[in-house]
Amino acid sequence: MSLDAGRCEDGHLSCPPHPRCPTCGEPQTETVELSDEPATVVTWTTSHATPPGVREPNTLAIVEFDSYDVRLLGQVTGEDIAVGDRVEPVYAEALREPDAGIREPASQSWDGYRFSPL
């Protein structure tokens, strides 16, 4: 699984990619791979009341990628995080327990990326 952002001809990025740029409405014609890119924590929070199947506590961070003007919200691999920390995306096979929700486990993909301190 890749961590992709879409880019339009004007250079705007959005993650996940969209058929049209959310900023200017032009088609997104390029894909940028972010899974090997470092990022910086902009802000973070820890949730102690999580949905079924999501680890508790669950630390989340908004990160800004160093090489690209794009921000993402995602889980952090641990609880010890601070604004300004450098992180990298790390693939996780299961971001939550598939059997804990009300949906059929086969109806969704449960993998994705978390952010781990560098």
C-alpha positions in Angstrom: 0.0 0.0 0.0 1.3 3.4 -0.9 0.8 6.8 0.8 -0.1 9.0 -2.2 -0.9 12.6 -2.7 -2.4 14.0 -5.9 -0.9 17.1 -7.6 -2.6 19.4 -10.1 -0.8 21.3 -12.9 -0.8 24.4 -10.6 1.2 22.4 -8.0 -1.4 22.1 -5.3 -1.3 18.8 -3.4 -4.1 16.9 -1.6 -4.0 13.6 0.2 -5.7 11.4 -0.6 -5.7 12.3 -4.3 -8.9 13.6 -5.9 -10.1 13.6 -9.5 -10.0 17.5 -9.2 -7.9 19.7 -7.1 -9.8 20.9 -4.0 -8.0 24.2 -4.2 -8.4 25.3 -7.8 -10.6 22.6 -9.4 -8.1 21.6 -12.0 -7.6 17.9 -12.7 -4.9 16.2 -10.6 -2.6 14.7 -13.1 0.3 13.5 -11.0 0.8 11.3 -8.0 3.4 12.0 -5.3 4.5 9.1 -3.0 4.8 10.2 0.6 5.7 7.0 2.4 9.4 7.6 2.4 9.2 11.3 3.3 9.9 12.8 6.7 7.5 15.1 8.3 7.2 17.5 11.3 4.5 17.3 14.0 2.3 20.5 13.8 0.0 19.6 16.7 -1.2 16.4 18.4 -3.8 15.0 20.9 -4.5 11.8 22.7 -8.0 10.3 22.8 -8.9 8.2 25.8 -12.5 7.4 24.5 -11.9 5.6 21.2 -14.3 3.9 18.9 -14.7 0.1 19.1 -11.5 -1.7 18.0 -9.2 1.4 18.1 -6.4 1.2 20.7 -6.8 3.2 23.9 -5.3 5.6 24.4 -4.9 6.7 20.8 -2.4 9.5 20.1 -3.1 11.4 16.8 -0.9 14.0 15.2 -1.2 16.5 12.3 2.1 16.4 10.4 3.5 18.5 7.6 5.8 16.9 5.1 9.2 18.5 4.7 9.5 18.2 1.0 5.8 18.8 0.1 3.2 21.4 1.1 0.7 18.8 2.5 -0.5 18.0 6.0 -2.0 14.7 7.2 -3.8 13.5 10.3 -2.7 10.1 11.6 -2.1 7.8 14.5 1.3 8.0 16.2 3.1 4.8 17.1 3.5 5.8 20.8 2.2 8.4 23.2 5.4 10.4 23.7 5.2 13.1 21.0 5.7 16.9 20.9 5.1 19.7 18.5 8.2 20.0 16.3 9.1 16.3 16.5 10.3 14.7 13.3 8.4 11.6 12.2 8.2 9.2 9.3 5.2 7.2 7.9 5.2 3.6 9.0 2.9 1.0 7.3 0.5 -0.8 9.7 -1.5 -3.9 8.6 -4.3 -3.1 11.0 -5.0 0.4 12.3 -8.0 -1.1 14.3 -9.4 -4.5 15.2 -11.6 -5.5 12.2 -13.9 -7.7 14.3 -14.8 -5.0 16.9 -17.0 -2.8 14.7 -20.5 -3.2 13.3 -19.4 -3.6 9.7 -18.3 -6.9 8.1 -14.5 -7.1 8.4 -14.2 -8.0 4.7 -16.1 -4.8 3.7 -13.2 -2.5 4.4 -9.5 -2.3 4.3 -8.0 -1.9 7.8 -4.4 -1.1 6.9 -2.7 2.3 6.5 0.1 4.4 7.9 1.0 5.6 11.4 3.7 8.2 12.2 6.8 7.1 14.1 9.4 9.4 15.7 12.7 9.6 13.8 
